[in-house]
Amino acid sequence: MFDQKTILITGGTGSFGKEFIRTILSKFNPKKLIVYSRDEWKQSEMQSDVDFTSRSLRFFLGDVRDKDRLTLAMRGVDFVVHAAALKQVPAAEYNPHEFIKTNVSGATNVVEAAIAAKVNKVIALSTDKAVNPVNLYGATKLCSDKVFIAANSYAGGGGTTFSVVRYGNVIGSRGSVIPLFQKQRENGSITITNKDMTRFLLTLQDGVDFVIDSFERMVGGELFVPKIPACTVNEIADVIAPGCKKEIIGLRPGEKMHETLIPIDEARNVLEFDDYFVIQPIQAFWGNKIGILGGVPCSHDFHYASNSNCEMFSLDKLRSLLEPFTSSSK
């Protein structure tokens, strides 16, 4: 699908962006891969990396807050992945205006630029924190999801199609608990919010592969949710920092005991497939084509959370998954 096509990824210098680009270069033969981001230093570092020396790569400085710059960057683009966002929960509470400008207004700019440039397909990355949000970051991502789903009505029947991918914690990503446990174990003591807290876990490569698969499946308006195993934070601690003393510090502001990827309020709109779910839009202003995908409707009391209706990691599988982060393989 991506052979001889032009792909743009916002936030392309981030961990997802880099892995996505590596995967595209290894599996496809794109015409152009455009890295759109605002940090010239990260772009410079990326250009000096041997993984990113392909002639198809282009580096485009710009901010998603700048619609004119986005429109310029998207000329001739076939596919867009929107990964740019401000993500730190505490920073959002203290700087709400900045998060709204990037995560909400930025989403609107991506939509309008893509329609103006006649892009074929756009996928935006979401987060579990957009479900029943209890912090501003989650609220801005919920707004972003709504913007991208509704964008299908602005594009018209034969124009650009928009979909969203939502998943949980990426193993080892910035801000996750795993790098924190790695650092704390050096002192023989780690901090845990609550031993019974549960979290979905998937690898960065799993996230990238799911986005690529979603591009092939999408007809416009879907919110794709992969089926992901979960575990307790205590189990993660036992694997990453075995034998360390545990200090229970309680939940932090804006934090939930369990992650929810599909709330019960959306159950009536959910279709289940073998390894993923599709949340259909509440209102399909442009005419819902999602039914052609198949799938089985979920019961009206269904919800998908890290402590309900999901697979739990066995300890052996969790050890295998986290092996790169254990003390014996530093």
C-alpha positions as CSV (number, residue, x, y, z in Angstrom):
1,M,0.0,0.0,0.0
2,F,2.9,2.4,0.8
3,D,5.1,1.6,-2.2
4,Q,5.8,4.7,-4.2
5,K,3.6,6.8,-2.0
6,T,4.3,9.9,0.1
7,I,3.8,9.6,3.8
8,L,4.0,12.4,6.4
9,I,4.2,11.9,10.1
10,T,3.7,14.7,12.6
11,G,5.9,14.3,15.7
12,G,8.2,12.2,13.5
13,T,11.2,12.5,15.8
14,G,9.5,10.9,18.7
15,S,9.8,7.2,19.7
16,F,6.7,6.2,17.7
17,G,7.7,8.2,14.7
18,K,11.2,6.7,14.5
19,E,9.9,3.1,14.8
20,F,7.2,3.8,12.3
21,I,9.8,5.1,9.8
22,R,12.1,2.2,10.4
23,T,9.3,-0.2,9.7
24,I,8.1,1.5,6.6
25,L,11.6,1.6,5.2
26,S,12.1,-2.1,5.9
27,K,8.8,-3.3,4.5
28,F,7.9,-0.9,1.8
29,N,9.4,1.3,-0.9
30,P,7.9,4.7,-0.3
31,K,8.4,7.6,-2.6
32,K,8.9,10.1,0.3
33,L,8.7,9.9,4.1
34,I,8.3,13.3,5.5
35,V,9.3,14.0,9.2
36,Y,7.3,17.0,10.4
37,S,8.3,18.3,13.8
38,R,9.3,21.5,15.5
39,D,12.6,20.5,17.2
40,E,15.5,21.2,14.9
41,W,18.0,19.5,17.2
42,K,16.0,16.2,17.3
43,Q,15.8,16.3,13.5
44,S,19.6,16.9,13.3
45,E,20.2,13.9,15.6
46,M,17.9,11.8,13.6
47,Q,19.6,12.7,10.3
48,S,22.9,11.5,11.7
49,D,21.5,8.1,12.7
50,V,22.4,5.3,10.3
51,D,18.9,4.1,10.4
52,F,17.6,7.2,8.8
53,T,19.9,7.7,5.8
54,S,17.3,6.7,3.1
55,R,17.0,9.0,0.1
56,S,13.2,9.0,0.5
57,L,13.4,10.8,3.9
58,R,12.6,14.5,4.1
59,F,12.8,16.6,7.3
60,F,10.3,19.5,7.5
61,L,10.5,21.9,10.4
62,G,7.1,23.1,11.6
63,D,4.5,23.1,14.3
64,V,1.0,21.6,14.2
65,R,-0.2,24.9,15.5
66,D,0.8,26.5,12.2
67,K,-1.9,25.5,9.6
68,D,-0.2,27.3,6.7
69,R,3.1,25.4,7.3
70,L,1.2,22.1,7.6
71,T,-0.7,22.8,4.3
72,L,2.6,23.4,2.6
73,A,4.2,20.2,4.0
74,M,1.2,18.1,2.9
75,R,1.4,19.0,-0.8
76,G,1.4,15.7,-2.7
77,V,1.1,13.6,0.4
78,D,-0.9,10.3,0.3
79,F,-1.0,9.2,3.9
80,V,-0.6,11.1,7.2
81,V,0.1,9.8,10.7
82,H,-0.7,12.4,13.4
83,A,1.6,11.5,16.4
84,A,2.5,15.0,17.6
85,A,1.1,16.0,21.0
86,L,2.0,17.4,24.4
87,K,1.7,14.4,26.8
88,Q,2.9,15.1,30.3
89,V,-0.1,15.0,32.7
90,P,1.3,17.3,35.4
91,A,2.5,19.9,32.8
92,A,-1.0,19.9,31.3
93,E,-2.6,20.9,34.6
94,Y,-0.2,23.8,35.0
95,N,-0.1,24.9,31.3
96,P,-3.6,24.1,30.0
97,H,-3.6,26.7,27.2
98,E,-0.5,25.2,25.6
99,F,-1.9,21.7,25.6
100,I,-5.2,23.0,24.0
101,K,-3.2,24.8,21.3
102,T,-1.2,21.7,20.4
103,N,-3.6,18.8,21.0
104,V,-6.9,20.4,20.0
105,S,-6.2,23.3,17.7
106,G,-3.3,21.3,16.2
107,A,-5.7,18.4,15.4
108,T,-8.0,20.8,13.7
109,N,-5.1,22.2,11.6
110,V,-4.0,18.7,10.6
111,V,-7.6,17.9,9.4
112,E,-7.9,21.1,7.4
113,A,-4.5,20.9,5.9
114,A,-5.1,17.3,4.9
115,I,-8.4,18.1,3.2
116,A,-6.9,21.1,1.4
117,A,-4.0,18.9,0.1
118,K,-6.3,16.1,-0.9
119,V,-4.5,13.5,1.3
120,N,-5.9,10.0,0.9
121,K,-5.9,8.7,4.5
122,V,-5.1,10.1,7.9
123,I,-4.7,8.2,11.2
124,A,-4.4,10.0,14.5
125,L,-2.9,8.4,17.6
126,S,-5.0,8.5,20.8
127,T,-4.6,7.3,24.3
128,D,-6.4,5.4,27.1
129,K,-6.5,8.7,29.0
130,A,-9.0,10.0,26.5
131,V,-11.6,7.6,27.9
132,N,-13.6,9.3,30.7
133,P,-10.8,11.8,31.2
134,V,-9.8,12.9,34.7
135,N,-7.0,15.2,33.6
136,L,-6.6,17.9,31.0
137,Y,-4.2,15.9,28.8
138,G,-6.9,13.2,28.5
139,A,-9.6,15.8,27.8
140,T,-7.6,17.4,25.0
141,K,-7.0,13.9,23.4
142,L,-10.7,13.2,23.7
143,C,-11.4,16.5,21.8
144,S,-8.8,15.5,19.2
145,D,-10.4,12.1,18.7
146,K,-13.8,13.8,18.1
147,V,-12.2,16.3,15.6
148,F,-10.7,13.5,13.5
149,I,-13.8,11.3,13.5
150,A,-16.1,14.2,12.5
151,A,-13.5,15.3,9.9
152,N,-15.0,12.7,7.5
153,S,-18.1,14.8,7.1
154,Y,-16.0,17.8,6.0
155,A,-14.0,15.8,3.5
156,G,-17.1,14.5,1.7
157,G,-17.8,11.0,0.4
158,G,-14.9,10.8,-2.0
159,G,-12.4,12.9,-0.2
160,T,-9.9,12.3,2.6
161,T,-10.8,9.6,5.2
162,F,-9.9,9.9,8.8
163,S,-9.6,7.3,11.6
164,V,-8.1,7.1,15.1
165,V,-6.0,4.4,16.8
166,R,-6.2,4.1,20.6
167,Y,-4.0,1.9,22.8
168,G,-2.4,1.8,26.2
169,N,1.2,1.9,27.6
170,V,4.1,1.4,25.3
171,I,6.8,-0.5,27.0
172,G,9.8,1.7,27.9
173,S,8.4,4.9,26.4
174,R,9.2,8.2,28.0
175,G,7.2,8.8,31.1
176,S,6.3,5.2,31.7
177,V,6.9,3.3,35.0
178,I,9.5,0.9,33.5
179,P,12.3,3.5,33.1
180,L,11.4,4.8,36.6
181,F,11.8,1.3,38.1
182,Q,15.1,0.9,36.3
183,K,16.5,4.0,37.8
184,Q,15.1,3.4,41.3
185,R,16.4,-0.2,41.6
186,E,20.0,1.1,41.7
187,N,19.2,2.3,45.3
188,G,17.4,-0.9,46.3
189,S,14.0,0.8,46.8
190,I,11.2,1.6,44.4
191,T,8.0,3.6,44.7
192,I,4.6,2.0,43.8
193,T,1.3,3.9,43.7
194,N,-0.8,0.8,44.4
195,K,0.1,-2.8,44.0
196,D,-3.3,-3.7,42.6
197,M,-3.1,-1.1,39.9
198,T,-3.3,-2.6,36.4
199,R,-1.9,-1.4,33.0
200,F,-2.1,-2.6,29.4
201,L,1.3,-3.2,27.9
202,L,2.4,-3.4,24.3
203,T,5.7,-3.0,22.5
204,L,6.5,0.0,20.3
205,Q,6.6,-2.4,17.3
206,D,3.2,-3.7,18.1
207,G,1.8,-0.2,18.1
208,V,3.4,0.6,14.8
209,D,2.2,-2.6,13.2
210,F,-1.3,-1.9,14.4
211,V,-1.3,1.5,12.8
212,I,-0.1,0.1,9.5
213,D,-2.8,-2.6,9.6
214,S,-5.4,0.1,10.4
215,F,-4.4,2.0,7.3
216,E,-5.3,-1.1,5.2
217,R,-8.6,-1.7,7.1
218,M,-10.0,1.8,7.5
219,V,-12.9,3.2,5.5
220,G,-13.2,6.4,7.6
221,G,-14.7,7.1,11.0
222,E,-13.3,4.1,12.9
223,L,-11.6,4.3,16.3
224,F,-9.4,1.2,16.3
225,V,-8.5,-0.5,19.7
226,P,-6.1,-3.5,19.7
227,K,-6.6,-6.4,22.1
228,I,-3.7,-6.0,24.5
229,P,-2.7,-8.1,27.5
230,A,-2.5,-6.4,30.9
231,C,-0.7,-6.9,34.3
232,T,-0.5,-5.3,37.7
233,V,2.1,-2.6,38.5
234,N,3.3,-4.9,41.3
235,E,4.1,-7.6,38.7
236,I,6.1,-5.1,36.6
237,A,8.1,-4.2,39.7
238,D,8.8,-7.8,40.6
239,V,10.3,-8.4,37.1
240,I,12.2,-5.1,36.7
241,A,13.4,-4.7,40.2
242,P,13.3,-8.1,42.0
243,G,14.2,-8.0,45.7
244,C,13.9,-4.2,46.0
245,K,12.0,-2.6,48.9
246,K,8.6,-1.2,47.8
247,E,7.3,2.1,49.1
248,I,3.5,2.6,48.5
249,I,2.9,6.2,47.7
250,G,-0.8,6.2,46.5
251,L,-2.3,7.4,43.3
252,R,-1.0,10.6,41.8
253,P,-3.3,13.4,40.8
254,G,-5.1,12.6,37.5
255,E,-4.2,8.9,37.7
256,K,-6.6,5.9,37.5
257,M,-6.4,2.5,39.2
258,H,-7.2,0.7,35.9
259,E,-6.9,1.8,32.3
260,T,-10.0,1.8,30.1
261,L,-9.8,1.6,26.3
262,I,-13.6,1.2,25.7
263,P,-16.1,2.5,28.2
264,I,-19.4,0.9,28.8
265,D,-21.1,4.1,27.5
266,E,-19.7,3.3,24.0
267,A,-20.5,-0.5,24.1
268,R,-23.5,-0.1,21.7
269,N,-21.2,1.2,19.0
270,V,-18.5,-1.4,19.3
271,L,-17.7,-4.2,16.8
272,E,-15.4,-7.0,17.9
273,F,-12.9,-8.7,15.6
274,D,-10.3,-11.4,16.2
275,D,-7.5,-9.2,17.6
276,Y,-9.1,-5.7,17.8
277,F,-12.2,-3.7,18.3
278,V,-13.8,-0.9,16.3
279,I,-15.7,1.9,18.0
280,Q,-18.2,3.3,15.5
281,P,-19.0,7.0,15.6
282,I,-21.9,8.1,17.6
283,Q,-23.2,10.1,14.6
284,A,-22.0,9.3,11.1
285,F,-22.8,12.5,9.4
286,W,-21.2,11.4,6.1
287,G,-22.8,7.9,5.9
288,N,-21.4,5.0,7.9
289,K,-19.4,2.6,5.7
290,I,-17.9,0.7,8.7
291,G,-20.5,-2.1,8.5
292,I,-18.6,-3.5,5.4
293,L,-15.7,-4.4,7.7
294,G,-17.7,-7.2,9.4
295,G,-17.2,-7.7,13.1
296,V,-19.5,-8.8,15.9
297,P,-21.5,-6.3,17.9
298,C,-20.7,-6.2,21.6
299,S,-23.2,-6.5,24.4
300,H,-24.6,-3.2,25.7
301,D,-22.9,-3.7,29.1
302,F,-19.4,-4.4,27.6
303,H,-16.4,-2.4,28.5
304,Y,-12.7,-3.1,27.9
305,A,-10.3,-2.3,30.7
306,S,-7.0,-3.5,32.1
307,N,-8.9,-5.4,34.8
308,S,-11.9,-6.5,32.8
309,N,-12.5,-8.4,29.6
310,C,-8.8,-8.6,28.7
311,E,-6.0,-11.2,28.8
312,M,-3.7,-11.0,31.7
313,F,0.0,-11.6,31.2
314,S,1.4,-14.8,32.7
315,L,4.5,-14.2,34.7
316,D,6.7,-16.1,32.2
317,K,5.3,-14.0,29.3
318,L,5.8,-10.8,31.2
319,R,9.4,-11.7,32.0
320,S,10.1,-12.5,28.4
321,L,8.5,-9.2,27.3
322,L,10.4,-7.1,29.8
323,E,13.8,-8.9,29.5
324,P,15.5,-5.9,27.7
325,F,14.7,-3.8,30.8
326,T,15.8,-6.2,33.6
327,S,18.9,-5.8,35.6
328,S,20.6,-8.8,34.1
329,S,20.4,-7.3,30.6
330,K,21.3,-3.7,31.2
